[in-house]
Amino acid sequence: MSRQGELTPAEKDGKKVALPTWSAALVPFLGTAAVVVPLWLGLLLPASLISLGAKSAFQKKRIQAPASLDGVKVVKKASDETGRDYDLILFGATGFTGRLAALYIAKTYGNKSFRWAIAGRRMDALTAIRDELVAIDASLKDLPIVIADSNDHAAVDRMVASTKCVITTSGPFARYGKYLVQSCAVHGTHYCDITGETDFVREMVDTYDDLARESGAFIISSCGNDCVPWDLLLLECVNHFNKTSAGGDEKVVKFDCFIEGSFEPSGGTLETAIGIFNERTQIKTRLGFDPMLKDPRTGQKNSLKMTQKHPMFLSYEPRIKKWIGPFVMTAVNASCLKRSNTVNQYTDKLQYREGIVFPNFGSAFVNMMGLIVFATALSIPPLQWLLRKFVLPAPGQGPSTKTMDAGFLQLTAYATTNTKRECKAVMYFPTDTGYRDTARMLVEAGLVLALQGKDVGRAGGVYSPASCQGSLLTERLLKNGTSLNIVDSPVSKK
């Protein structure tokens, strides 16, 4: 934990966000204010409004009825290990993040700790991945390969029935992941993915929670950078107060989280985000309410509430003495934390706030306007086409090794209870979390279910990481890279 005057974990590691000092940011700040802002206001914003208006007028809103479950029934319970040849199958092993996950398993566990296999559509690509793994650990020369295509339901069923847990990087998940979830729920096979697609997660709770509860399968989305760090950090702050409470009904009622890190999106991430913007479909729920509020104890809507107080543009945060702005994944993190609060019952009313940190106003303004201009350009079809064709990375492409080496994530959070106690927590990931450490988080999340499933202490169902793997996952991450420090602190004046 960094007390006043001490270096933060990132500073000790020599990691920092590549943003200019105020003096170095002055010219870009003036250029942005004098050129970019007028260009956005006078050209891009009107074009975007026209495009969105035309889309609203001429394109019917996509509303999809809930998937039919006629004839879908449990064929195997999680407790039945008959025919389960593997503890873990990595599906999508030839993609950018899938390859990183395979490399992580090879380097960390090899072929001795558990039974595992890689899976995907093409034998030649999977064989090439296995050859890379053999260079790390020669004992992996006979690592099993499973051929399965997301659209081949029979192959998916065979794969799922052969393992205790499937971890998947094969997105966009709304396009390629739905049947895999259904098959896992039916076969009592645990499931983890790395999606940040909140509509997909809601649909999975709405559609398969009861089925997974019957089979004993744990269905856990968002097991990567979306949203493990934020989800576990809130959980561990709650645990800290539970361990140090003097008694009484002490609850965390406010959670403020400030984000420092180096991020570069891959082609797959951008393809998912653009696909959501272009093709978003509203799903009618069976439940009749937000599935993230479904209480596993009753099957009904939980009365617990979460309000959000995120910065809309830029503001100064005195506790960290830096500027903060809106974070692009805030809605995704908030949805995950809502599910965790519903299941774990942290408090009946939680206020959540998060923001990304900048060293000064100049760099914050330049970066925020850059993000706004980029998002606006994506909403204009001709500019979106040009960006996808000539600028943005293609699916399967991602940050270089050098970029990932320089990457990191540091979360500084302040949790406050209804008794006015406050703690300060710092969680640090020393490498790129968007992909390399997302692979690590996914693998460890899956291993909790495959190897420690009996310690989870819940019935099957569709959960968040903090409400299923919980501190078991925190412990695994802390053993091989992540650091976490929590100390009591004076209550902020804010």
Kinemage of the C-alpha trace (Angstrom):
@kinemage 1
@onewidth
@group {chain A} dominant
@subgroup {mainchain}
@vectorlist {calphas} color= white
{ca met a 1} P 0.000 0.000 0.000
{ca ser a 2} L 1.299 3.397 -0.885
{ca arg a 3} L 1.092 5.747 2.082
{ca gln a 4} L 1.773 9.425 1.598
{ca gly a 5} L 5.354 9.899 0.434
{ca glu a 6} L 5.785 6.259 -0.587
{ca leu a 7} L 6.004 4.972 -4.125
{ca thr a 8} L 2.997 3.177 -5.579
{ca pro a 9} L 3.449 -0.398 -6.850
{ca ala a 10} L 3.525 0.894 -10.443
{ca glu a 11} L 6.173 3.484 -9.565
{ca lys a 12} L 8.292 0.850 -7.833
{ca asp a 13} L 7.979 -1.245 -10.983
{ca gly a 14} L 9.002 1.654 -13.215
{ca lys a 15} L 5.622 1.614 -14.951
{ca lys a 16} L 3.752 4.750 -15.921
{ca val a 17} L 1.182 5.953 -18.423
{ca ala a 18} L 2.900 7.546 -21.410
{ca leu a 19} L 1.255 10.939 -21.002
{ca pro a 20} L 3.051 14.307 -21.172
{ca thr a 21} L 3.686 16.727 -18.319
{ca trp a 22} L 1.685 19.969 -18.272
{ca ser a 23} L 4.441 21.851 -20.080
{ca ala a 24} L 4.796 19.166 -22.728
{ca ala a 25} L 0.995 18.914 -23.056
{ca leu a 26} L 0.541 22.654 -23.584
{ca val a 27} L 0.973 22.624 -27.385
{ca pro a 28} L -1.303 19.568 -27.924
{ca phe a 29} L -3.817 21.140 -25.525
{ca leu a 30} L -3.879 24.412 -27.466
{ca gly a 31} L -4.050 22.548 -30.786
{ca thr a 32} L -6.929 20.423 -29.551
{ca ala a 33} L -8.810 23.445 -28.233
{ca ala a 34} L -8.184 25.547 -31.354
{ca val a 35} L -8.534 22.921 -34.098
{ca val a 36} L -9.971 19.585 -32.932
{ca val a 37} L -12.863 20.933 -30.866
{ca pro a 38} L -14.150 23.276 -33.642
{ca leu a 39} L -13.749 20.469 -36.200
{ca trp a 40} L -15.726 18.128 -33.971
{ca leu a 41} L -18.454 20.686 -33.253
{ca gly a 42} L -18.732 21.969 -36.810
{ca leu a 43} L -18.328 18.813 -38.867
{ca leu a 44} L -18.157 15.485 -37.065
{ca leu a 45} L -20.907 16.034 -34.487
{ca pro a 46} L -23.512 17.253 -37.055
{ca ala a 47} L -22.621 14.367 -39.382
{ca ser a 48} L -22.951 11.926 -36.497
{ca leu a 49} L -26.340 13.321 -35.470
{ca ile a 50} L -27.589 13.052 -39.043
{ca ser a 51} L -26.310 9.477 -39.311
{ca leu a 52} L -27.842 8.443 -35.995
{ca gly a 53} L -31.094 10.180 -36.873
{ca ala a 54} L -31.309 8.341 -40.196
{ca lys a 55} L -30.512 5.062 -38.479
{ca ser a 56} L -33.276 5.675 -35.945
{ca ala a 57} L -35.786 6.632 -38.633
{ca phe a 58} L -35.125 3.918 -41.198
{ca gln a 59} L -33.739 0.998 -39.218
{ca lys a 60} L -36.190 -0.902 -37.095
{ca lys a 61} L -35.201 -1.444 -33.499
{ca arg a 62} L -34.022 -5.007 -33.064
{ca ile a 63} L -36.066 -6.739 -30.396
{ca gln a 64} L -35.516 -10.432 -29.930
{ca ala a 65} L -37.762 -12.816 -28.058
{ca pro a 66} L -36.104 -15.049 -25.445
{ca ala a 67} L -34.442 -18.138 -26.885
{ca ser a 68} L -36.692 -21.184 -26.862
{ca leu a 69} L -35.801 -23.838 -24.313
{ca asp a 70} L -38.293 -26.371 -25.633
{ca gly a 71} L -36.689 -29.786 -25.384
{ca val a 72} L -33.616 -28.410 -23.601
{ca lys a 73} L -33.009 -30.357 -20.423
{ca val a 74} L -30.153 -31.382 -18.179
{ca val a 75} L -28.425 -34.552 -19.358
{ca lys a 76} L -25.549 -34.601 -16.873
{ca lys a 77} L -24.789 -33.150 -13.446
{ca ala a 78} L -21.556 -31.402 -12.551
{ca ser a 79} L -20.976 -34.017 -9.864
{ca asp a 80} L -20.924 -36.771 -12.529
{ca glu a 81} L -17.322 -37.018 -13.758
{ca thr a 82} L -17.973 -40.006 -16.020
{ca gly a 83} L -16.426 -39.393 -19.424
{ca arg a 84} L -14.755 -36.161 -18.387
{ca asp a 85} L -11.298 -36.748 -19.827
{ca tyr a 86} L -10.093 -33.230 -19.037
{ca asp a 87} L -10.166 -30.790 -16.173
{ca leu a 88} L -9.944 -27.813 -18.532
{ca ile a 89} L -10.434 -27.139 -22.236
{ca leu a 90} L -9.277 -23.847 -23.739
{ca phe a 91} L -11.672 -23.019 -26.599
{ca gly a 92} L -10.501 -20.427 -29.123
{ca ala a 93} L -6.830 -21.228 -28.523
{ca thr a 94} L -5.726 -19.877 -31.913
{ca gly a 95} L -7.042 -16.337 -31.357
{ca phe a 96} L -4.900 -13.525 -29.974
{ca thr a 97} L -5.948 -13.921 -26.323
{ca gly a 98} L -6.478 -17.681 -26.634
{ca arg a 99} L -2.860 -18.151 -27.688
{ca leu a 100} L -1.710 -16.094 -24.698
{ca ala a 101} L -3.816 -18.294 -22.418
{ca ala a 102} L -2.236 -21.448 -23.867
{ca leu a 103} L 1.249 -19.986 -23.412
{ca tyr a 104} L 0.425 -19.058 -19.817
{ca ile a 105} L -0.701 -22.591 -18.972
{ca ala a 106} L 2.398 -24.065 -20.587
{ca lys a 107} L 4.773 -21.744 -18.730
{ca thr a 108} L 3.012 -21.926 -15.372
{ca tyr a 109} L 1.664 -25.480 -15.165
{ca gly a 110} L 3.042 -27.494 -18.062
{ca asn a 111} L 1.478 -30.901 -18.423
{ca lys a 112} L 1.613 -32.194 -14.849
{ca ser a 113} L -0.797 -30.207 -12.670
{ca phe a 114} L -4.074 -31.017 -14.407
{ca arg a 115} L -5.506 -32.534 -17.575
{ca trp a 116} L -6.081 -29.985 -20.318
{ca ala a 117} L -6.600 -29.596 -24.032
{ca ile a 118} L -6.773 -26.841 -26.638
{ca ala a 119} L -9.784 -26.503 -28.912
{ca gly a 120} L -10.832 -24.593 -32.003
{ca arg a 121} L -11.972 -24.932 -35.591
{ca arg a 122} L -8.774 -25.710 -37.505
{ca met a 123} L -6.334 -28.539 -36.890
{ca asp a 124} L -3.442 -26.793 -38.672
{ca ala a 125} L -3.740 -23.649 -36.533
{ca leu a 126} L -4.098 -25.655 -33.318
{ca thr a 127} L -1.085 -27.795 -34.229
{ca ala a 128} L 0.946 -24.619 -34.741
{ca ile a 129} L -0.067 -23.423 -31.267
{ca arg a 130} L 0.910 -26.799 -29.789
{ca asp a 131} L 4.308 -26.542 -31.471
{ca glu a 132} L 4.826 -23.213 -29.660
{ca leu a 133} L 3.907 -24.858 -26.380
{ca val a 134} L 6.335 -27.728 -26.955
{ca ala a 135} L 9.139 -25.166 -27.218
{ca ile a 136} L 8.242 -24.172 -23.641
{ca asp a 137} L 7.635 -27.666 -22.247
{ca ala a 138} L 8.584 -30.710 -24.316
{ca ser a 139} L 6.106 -32.865 -22.402
{ca leu a 140} L 3.284 -31.023 -24.208
{ca lys a 141} L 4.086 -32.720 -27.534
{ca asp a 142} L 1.034 -34.944 -27.059
{ca leu a 143} L -1.265 -32.242 -25.708
{ca pro a 144} L -4.770 -33.197 -26.874
{ca ile a 145} L -6.418 -31.136 -29.595
{ca val a 146} L -10.219 -30.929 -29.819
{ca ile a 147} L -11.872 -29.793 -33.030
{ca ala a 148} L -15.088 -27.838 -32.491
{ca asp a 149} L -16.815 -25.014 -34.331
{ca ser a 150} L -19.274 -22.738 -32.519
{ca asn a 151} L -21.841 -23.439 -35.242
{ca asp a 152} L -21.416 -27.235 -35.048
{ca his a 153} L -23.617 -28.006 -32.064
{ca ala a 154} L -22.838 -31.719 -32.013
{ca ala a 155} L -19.098 -30.986 -31.858
{ca val a 156} L -19.637 -28.416 -29.121
{ca asp a 157} L -21.645 -30.943 -27.106
{ca arg a 158} L -18.906 -33.575 -27.432
{ca met a 159} L -16.267 -31.103 -26.324
{ca val a 160} L -18.295 -29.854 -23.368
{ca ala a 161} L -19.203 -33.357 -22.165
{ca ser a 162} L -15.511 -34.327 -22.095
{ca thr a 163} L -14.335 -31.761 -19.534
{ca lys a 164} L -15.049 -30.307 -16.113
{ca cys a 165} L -14.635 -26.721 -17.321
{ca val a 166} L -14.472 -24.818 -20.611
{ca ile a 167} L -12.689 -21.474 -20.771
{ca thr a 168} L -13.347 -19.557 -23.958
{ca thr a 169} L -11.884 -16.547 -25.754
{ca ser a 170} L -14.011 -17.037 -28.867
{ca gly a 171} L -15.970 -13.804 -29.267
{ca pro a 172} L -17.967 -11.760 -29.996
{ca phe a 173} L -19.844 -13.881 -27.516
{ca ala a 174} L -23.326 -12.744 -28.504
{ca arg a 175} L -22.494 -14.135 -31.946
{ca tyr a 176} L -20.490 -17.246 -31.081
{ca gly a 177} L -21.042 -18.036 -27.406
{ca lys a 178} L -24.713 -18.681 -26.752
{ca tyr a 179} L -24.894 -22.345 -27.669
{ca leu a 180} L -21.671 -23.060 -25.785
{ca val a 181} L -23.279 -21.663 -22.622
{ca gln a 182} L -26.394 -23.752 -23.217
{ca ser a 183} L -24.333 -26.895 -23.729
{ca cys a 184} L -22.368 -26.261 -20.527
{ca ala a 185} L -25.569 -25.709 -18.553
{ca val a 186} L -27.049 -28.913 -19.962
{ca his a 187} L -23.943 -31.041 -19.344
{ca gly a 188} L -23.080 -29.717 -15.879
{ca thr a 189} L -19.820 -28.294 -17.226
{ca his a 190} L -18.390 -25.125 -15.744
{ca tyr a 191} L -17.835 -22.172 -18.083
{ca cys a 192} L -15.710 -18.992 -18.054
{ca asp a 193} L -15.326 -16.316 -20.729
{ca ile a 194} L -13.738 -12.872 -21.088
{ca thr a 195} L -16.695 -10.958 -22.481
{ca gly a 196} L -17.485 -7.336 -21.786
{ca glu a 197} L -20.827 -7.654 -23.614
{ca thr a 198} L -23.341 -6.803 -20.894
{ca asp a 199} L -26.377 -7.629 -23.056
{ca phe a 200} L -24.969 -11.129 -23.581
{ca val a 201} L -24.373 -11.593 -19.853
{ca arg a 202} L -27.917 -10.464 -19.015
{ca glu a 203} L -29.343 -12.854 -21.583
{ca met a 204} L -27.330 -15.747 -20.157
{ca val a 205} L -28.660 -15.075 -16.635
{ca asp a 206} L -32.196 -14.751 -17.959
{ca thr a 207} L -32.032 -17.874 -20.134
{ca tyr a 208} L -29.730 -20.377 -18.433
{ca asp a 209} L -29.489 -19.582 -14.718
{ca asp a 210} L -32.201 -22.062 -13.715
{ca leu a 211} L -30.832 -24.757 -16.020
{ca ala a 212} L -27.305 -24.300 -14.641
{ca arg a 213} L -28.642 -24.400 -11.100
{ca glu a 214} L -30.263 -27.752 -11.855
{ca ser a 215} L -27.113 -29.253 -13.411
{ca gly a 216} L -24.670 -27.673 -10.944
{ca ala a 217} L -22.754 -25.846 -13.682
{ca phe a 218} L -21.119 -22.520 -12.840
{ca ile a 219} L -21.520 -20.102 -15.752
{ca ile a 220} L -19.191 -17.143 -15.213
{ca ser a 221} L -18.706 -14.325 -17.708
{ca ser a 222} L -16.303 -11.367 -17.548
{ca cys a 223} L -13.348 -13.385 -16.228
{ca gly a 224} L -10.688 -11.112 -17.734
{ca asn a 225} L -9.824 -7.439 -17.551
{ca asp a 226} L -13.573 -7.045 -17.930
{ca cys a 227} L -14.256 -7.210 -14.964
{ca val a 228} L -12.108 -9.249 -12.547
{ca pro a 229} L -9.917 -6.459 -11.068
{ca trp a 230} L -12.841 -4.192 -10.152
{ca asp a 231} L -15.101 -7.040 -9.072
{ca leu a 232} L -12.530 -8.652 -6.775
{ca leu a 233} L -11.327 -5.335 -5.361
{ca leu a 234} L -14.795 -4.463 -4.067
{ca leu a 235} L -15.161 -7.980 -2.655
{ca glu a 236} L -11.849 -7.761 -0.807
{ca cys a 237} L -12.717 -4.332 0.619
{ca val a 238} L -15.951 -5.820 1.956
{ca asn a 239} L -13.974 -8.752 3.385
{ca his a 240} L -11.534 -6.320 5.013
{ca phe a 241} L -14.343 -4.604 6.896
{ca asn a 242} L -15.922 -7.919 7.843
{ca lys a 243} L -12.613 -9.032 9.392
{ca thr a 244} L -11.952 -5.760 11.241
{ca ser a 245} L -15.482 -4.785 12.248
{ca ala a 246} L -16.194 -4.231 15.919
{ca gly a 247} L -19.610 -5.749 15.391
{ca gly a 248} L -22.988 -4.494 14.324
{ca asp a 249} L -24.468 -4.172 10.871
{ca glu a 250} L -21.540 -2.539 9.075
{ca lys a 251} L -21.910 -2.382 5.281
{ca val a 252} L -19.913 -0.838 2.457
{ca val a 253} L -22.148 1.883 1.020
{ca lys a 254} L -19.692 3.764 -1.203
{ca phe a 255} L -16.962 2.484 -3.520
{ca asp a 256} L -14.759 4.910 -5.478
{ca cys a 257} L -12.229 3.395 -7.876
{ca phe a 258} L -9.510 5.263 -9.791
{ca ile a 259} L -7.771 3.632 -12.732
{ca glu a 260} L -4.196 4.013 -13.909
{ca gly a 261} L -2.909 1.848 -16.698
{ca ser a 262} L -1.648 1.382 -20.200
{ca phe a 263} L -4.222 0.032 -22.649
{ca glu a 264} L -4.177 -0.781 -26.376
{ca pro a 265} L -7.174 -2.559 -27.932
{ca ser a 266} L -6.883 -5.596 -30.186
{ca gly a 267} L -8.755 -6.097 -33.423
{ca gly a 268} L -11.124 -8.548 -31.743
{ca thr a 269} L -12.018 -6.077 -29.001
{ca leu a 270} L -12.734 -3.331 -31.522
{ca glu a 271} L -14.745 -5.709 -33.701
{ca thr a 272} L -16.900 -6.614 -30.702
{ca ala a 273} L -17.435 -2.961 -29.765
{ca ile a 274} L -18.304 -1.934 -33.320
{ca gly a 275} L -20.593 -4.940 -33.676
{ca ile a 276} L -22.503 -3.929 -30.536
{ca phe a 277} L -22.912 -0.396 -31.921
{ca asn a 278} L -24.009 -1.546 -35.386
{ca glu a 279} L -26.136 -4.556 -34.515
{ca arg a 280} L -27.296 -4.205 -30.929
{ca thr a 281} L -30.397 -6.252 -30.301
{ca gln a 282} L -32.665 -5.730 -27.329
{ca ile a 283} L -33.629 -9.018 -25.703
{ca lys a 284} L -37.019 -9.423 -24.088
{ca thr a 285} L -36.430 -11.076 -20.751
{ca arg a 286} L -38.387 -13.958 -19.328
{ca leu a 287} L -37.967 -12.449 -15.883
{ca gly a 288} L -39.537 -9.079 -16.640
{ca phe a 289} L -36.724 -7.215 -14.835
{ca asp a 290} L -32.966 -6.700 -15.119
{ca pro a 291} L -31.536 -10.239 -14.861
{ca met a 292} L -28.490 -8.896 -12.996
{ca leu a 293} L -30.875 -8.338 -10.070
{ca lys a 294} L -32.098 -11.939 -9.978
{ca asp a 295} L -31.652 -13.271 -6.458
{ca pro a 296} L -30.399 -16.884 -6.578
{ca arg a 297} L -32.114 -17.579 -3.256
{ca thr a 298} L -35.603 -16.760 -4.470
{ca gly a 299} L -35.417 -16.500 -8.244
{ca gln a 300} L -37.087 -13.087 -7.893
{ca lys a 301} L -35.913 -9.502 -8.259
{ca asn a 302} L -33.603 -8.412 -5.461
{ca ser a 303} L -34.410 -5.103 -3.752
{ca leu a 304} L -30.720 -4.119 -3.406
{ca lys a 305} L -29.845 -0.975 -5.342
{ca met a 306} L -26.698 0.472 -6.866
{ca thr a 307} L -26.368 4.111 -7.897
{ca gln a 308} L -23.575 5.390 -10.133
{ca lys a 309} L -21.740 8.717 -9.702
{ca his a 310} L -19.092 8.566 -12.426
{ca pro a 311} L -17.424 11.729 -13.802
{ca met a 312} L -19.148 12.946 -16.966
{ca phe a 313} L -16.089 14.779 -18.266
{ca leu a 314} L -13.060 15.882 -16.207
{ca ser a 315} L -12.759 16.599 -12.510
{ca tyr a 316} L -10.009 16.894 -9.914
{ca glu a 317} L -9.777 14.139 -7.298
{ca pro a 318} L -8.082 15.494 -4.140
{ca arg a 319} L -7.478 12.089 -2.541
{ca ile a 320} L -5.060 11.085 -5.294
{ca lys a 321} L -4.158 14.667 -6.289
{ca lys a 322} L -4.809 14.005 -9.971
{ca trp a 323} L -7.430 14.630 -12.651
{ca ile a 324} L -9.915 11.917 -13.530
{ca gly a 325} L -12.223 11.384 -16.470
{ca pro a 326} L -14.818 8.861 -17.678
{ca phe a 327} L -13.577 5.336 -18.370
{ca val a 328} L -14.842 3.564 -21.498
{ca met a 329} L -15.626 0.302 -19.655
{ca thr a 330} L -17.489 1.880 -16.746
{ca ala a 331} L -20.895 0.528 -17.762
{ca val a 332} L -19.469 -2.989 -18.077
{ca asn a 333} L -17.796 -2.885 -14.666
{ca ala a 334} L -20.883 -1.403 -13.030
{ca ser a 335} L -23.109 -4.153 -14.420
{ca cys a 336} L -20.778 -6.835 -13.066
{ca leu a 337} L -20.621 -5.203 -9.631
{ca lys a 338} L -24.413 -4.998 -9.606
{ca arg a 339} L -24.594 -8.764 -10.090
{ca ser a 340} L -22.039 -9.323 -7.317
{ca asn a 341} L -23.943 -7.075 -4.923
{ca thr a 342} L -27.161 -8.919 -5.736
{ca val a 343} L -25.661 -12.329 -5.010
{ca asn a 344} L -23.206 -11.459 -2.216
{ca gln a 345} L -25.560 -8.909 -0.609
{ca tyr a 346} L -22.913 -6.345 0.258
{ca thr a 347} L -25.429 -3.612 1.035
{ca asp a 348} L -28.992 -2.529 0.270
{ca lys a 349} L -27.757 0.677 -1.384
{ca leu a 350} L -24.293 0.904 -2.954
{ca gln a 351} L -22.922 4.061 -4.571
{ca tyr a 352} L -20.295 3.298 -7.206
{ca arg a 353} L -17.917 5.731 -8.878
{ca glu a 354} L -14.949 5.102 -11.130
{ca gly a 355} L -12.712 7.232 -13.315
{ca ile a 356} L -9.489 6.991 -15.281
{ca val a 357} L -6.542 8.978 -13.942
{ca phe a 358} L -4.518 11.647 -15.759
{ca pro a 359} L -1.422 13.432 -14.447
{ca asn a 360} L -2.677 16.913 -15.409
{ca phe a 361} L -5.581 18.735 -17.011
{ca gly a 362} L -3.791 19.277 -20.333
{ca ser a 363} L -3.166 15.603 -21.056
{ca ala a 364} L -6.624 14.728 -19.709
{ca phe a 365} L -8.323 17.190 -22.075
{ca val a 366} L -6.361 15.998 -25.120
{ca asn a 367} L -7.069 12.340 -24.391
{ca met a 368} L -10.760 12.850 -23.637
{ca met a 369} L -11.294 14.829 -26.828
{ca gly a 370} L -9.425 12.161 -28.784
{ca leu a 371} L -11.764 9.524 -27.417
{ca ile a 372} L -14.833 11.633 -28.176
{ca val a 373} L -13.673 12.294 -31.751
{ca phe a 374} L -12.915 8.598 -32.302
{ca ala a 375} L -16.322 7.496 -30.981
{ca thr a 376} L -18.048 10.131 -33.101
{ca ala a 377} L -16.182 8.983 -36.225
{ca leu a 378} L -17.252 5.385 -35.629
{ca ser a 379} L -20.893 6.490 -35.652
{ca ile a 380} L -20.523 7.828 -39.224
{ca pro a 381} L -20.619 4.840 -41.626
{ca pro a 382} L -18.110 6.096 -44.253
{ca leu a 383} L -15.581 7.053 -41.560
{ca gln a 384} L -16.149 3.778 -39.735
{ca trp a 385} L -15.428 1.888 -42.970
{ca leu a 386} L -12.225 3.855 -43.557
{ca leu a 387} L -11.045 3.303 -39.996
{ca arg a 388} L -11.720 -0.440 -40.136
{ca lys a 389} L -10.120 -0.757 -43.577
{ca phe a 390} L -6.958 1.282 -43.107
{ca val a 391} L -6.390 2.191 -39.448
{ca leu a 392} L -7.737 -0.250 -36.888
{ca pro a 393} L -6.189 -3.688 -36.240
{ca ala a 394} L -8.014 -6.664 -37.738
{ca pro a 395} L -9.490 -9.455 -35.604
{ca gly a 396} L -6.651 -11.708 -34.455
{ca gln a 397} L -4.217 -8.790 -34.268
{ca gly a 398} L -3.231 -7.164 -30.987
{ca pro a 399} L -0.576 -5.288 -29.074
{ca ser a 400} L 3.084 -6.204 -29.605
{ca thr a 401} L 5.108 -8.038 -26.971
{ca lys a 402} L 6.957 -4.787 -26.237
{ca thr a 403} L 3.685 -2.948 -25.703
{ca met a 404} L 2.355 -5.676 -23.410
{ca asp a 405} L 5.617 -5.701 -21.435
{ca ala a 406} L 5.159 -1.974 -20.759
{ca gly a 407} L 1.493 -2.413 -19.846
{ca phe a 408} L 0.063 -2.422 -16.326
{ca leu a 409} L -3.083 -1.742 -14.336
{ca gln a 410} L -3.232 -0.073 -10.935
{ca leu a 411} L -6.567 0.432 -9.199
{ca thr a 412} L -6.760 2.735 -6.188
{ca ala a 413} L -10.069 2.400 -4.393
{ca tyr a 414} L -11.725 3.976 -1.359
{ca ala a 415} L -14.504 2.000 0.284
{ca thr a 416} L -16.687 3.669 2.916
{ca thr a 417} L -19.106 1.996 5.301
{ca asn a 418} L -22.381 3.176 6.804
{ca thr a 419} L -20.449 3.710 10.057
{ca lys a 420} L -18.101 6.175 8.248
{ca arg a 421} L -15.111 3.849 8.316
{ca glu a 422} L -13.001 3.992 5.177
{ca cys a 423} L -10.255 1.857 3.714
{ca lys a 424} L -7.865 2.513 0.875
{ca ala a 425} L -7.047 -0.411 -1.396
{ca val a 426} L -4.485 -0.687 -4.172
{ca met a 427} L -4.574 -3.618 -6.588
{ca tyr a 428} L -1.733 -3.861 -9.100
{ca phe a 429} L -1.187 -5.962 -12.226
{ca pro a 430} L 2.396 -5.597 -13.488
{ca thr a 431} L 1.811 -6.325 -17.174
{ca asp a 432} L -0.768 -5.719 -19.886
{ca thr a 433} L -4.191 -6.603 -18.495
{ca gly a 434} L -6.172 -6.220 -21.709
{ca tyr a 435} L -4.759 -9.439 -23.139
{ca arg a 436} L -1.747 -11.050 -21.404
{ca asp a 437} L -3.166 -10.806 -17.892
{ca thr a 438} L -6.687 -11.333 -19.162
{ca ala a 439} L -5.391 -14.729 -20.290
{ca arg a 440} L -3.975 -15.344 -16.804
{ca met a 441} L -7.206 -14.259 -15.097
{ca leu a 442} L -9.276 -16.487 -17.375
{ca val a 443} L -7.107 -19.551 -16.788
{ca glu a 444} L -7.055 -19.088 -13.018
{ca ala a 445} L -10.822 -18.455 -12.949
{ca gly a 446} L -11.343 -21.721 -14.800
{ca leu a 447} L -8.963 -23.615 -12.520
{ca val a 448} L -10.898 -22.502 -9.449
{ca leu a 449} L -13.974 -24.207 -10.908
{ca ala a 450} L -12.153 -27.249 -12.303
{ca leu a 451} L -9.960 -27.967 -9.267
{ca gln a 452} L -11.642 -26.176 -6.355
{ca gly a 453} L -15.282 -26.243 -7.393
{ca lys a 454} L -16.360 -27.933 -4.164
{ca asp a 455} L -14.908 -24.986 -2.212
{ca val a 456} L -17.005 -22.375 -4.013
{ca gly a 457} L -19.910 -22.917 -1.643
{ca arg a 458} L -22.736 -22.177 -4.065
{ca ala a 459} L -25.247 -24.072 -6.131
{ca gly a 460} L -24.796 -23.878 -9.880
{ca gly a 461} L -25.993 -20.811 -11.763
{ca val a 462} L -24.929 -17.787 -13.771
{ca tyr a 463} L -22.751 -15.572 -11.585
{ca ser a 464} L -20.055 -12.913 -11.632
{ca pro a 465} L -16.435 -13.735 -10.687
{ca ala a 466} L -16.714 -12.178 -7.203
{ca ser a 467} L -19.974 -13.970 -6.464
{ca cys a 468} L -18.627 -17.383 -7.519
{ca gln a 469} L -14.840 -17.841 -7.529
{ca gly a 470} L -14.489 -14.929 -5.099
{ca ser a 471} L -11.435 -14.909 -2.834
{ca leu a 472} L -10.326 -18.276 -4.214
{ca leu a 473} L -9.557 -16.421 -7.438
{ca thr a 474} L -7.932 -13.526 -5.580
{ca glu a 475} L -5.604 -15.970 -3.825
{ca arg a 476} L -4.561 -17.608 -7.097
{ca leu a 477} L -3.851 -14.245 -8.745
{ca leu a 478} L -1.827 -13.007 -5.777
{ca lys a 479} L 0.429 -16.065 -6.035
{ca asn a 480} L 1.657 -15.253 -9.532
{ca gly a 481} L 1.789 -11.551 -10.286
{ca thr a 482} L -0.991 -9.462 -8.784
{ca ser a 483} L -0.481 -7.477 -5.570
{ca leu a 484} L -3.125 -6.147 -3.182
{ca asn a 485} L -2.828 -3.948 -0.116
{ca ile a 486} L -5.711 -2.664 2.006
{ca val a 487} L -5.342 -0.298 4.970
{ca asp a 488} L -7.763 1.736 7.030
{ca ser a 489} L -7.653 5.424 6.146
{ca pro a 490} L -9.227 8.681 7.329
{ca val a 491} L -12.625 9.333 5.797
{ca ser a 492} L -12.419 11.623 2.792
{ca lys a 493} L -13.939 15.095 3.011
{ca lys a 494} L -15.717 14.529 -0.292
